[in-house]
Amino acid sequence: MLKNRNKAIFAVLLIVLFVTGTLTGCGTPALSPDFDEREVSETVQTVIDLVNDGDAQGLLDISTVQMRQALTEETLALIFEAIGECGEFEKIESVNIGGKTDKANGEEFAVAVVKAKYEIKSIIYTLSFTKQMKLAGLYYR
């Protein structure tokens, strides 16, 4: 079981590393004018709600093709289990939104770093979105 869990977590981390590892700059560059910050904020809330509700299909529906391939049923189950161990969701404490550009192809992403408070502990999410507001990266710690 532990071996499968590690494989699933590794798959999600690979997608996150692919998206964030090929993006330019350090820190949080400004959000591209091609994005609407309000829409990014609303989509961040939607993703957090989907994760907290354990809504696998909802997450898959708003994800890019690459994310849908990485977010297998087993991987999603492990994500939901890990988040569930933090207790009941209480609130989003902060959201910092910036932009990143993929060096390889010039594609721009909106990147949100979100601090979410749960009953037992807080989680920091890093969420990436395409211009079409598709979820391109999901990382939590």
Salt bridges, closest charged atoms under 4 A:
ASP34 OD2 - LYS131 NZ 2.93
ASP36 OD2 - ARG38 NH2 3.84
GLU42 OE2 - ARG38 NH1 3.04
GLU90 OE1 - LYS117 NZ 3.55
GLU93 OE1 - LYS115 NZ 3.61
GLU108 OE1 - LYS131 NZ 3.15
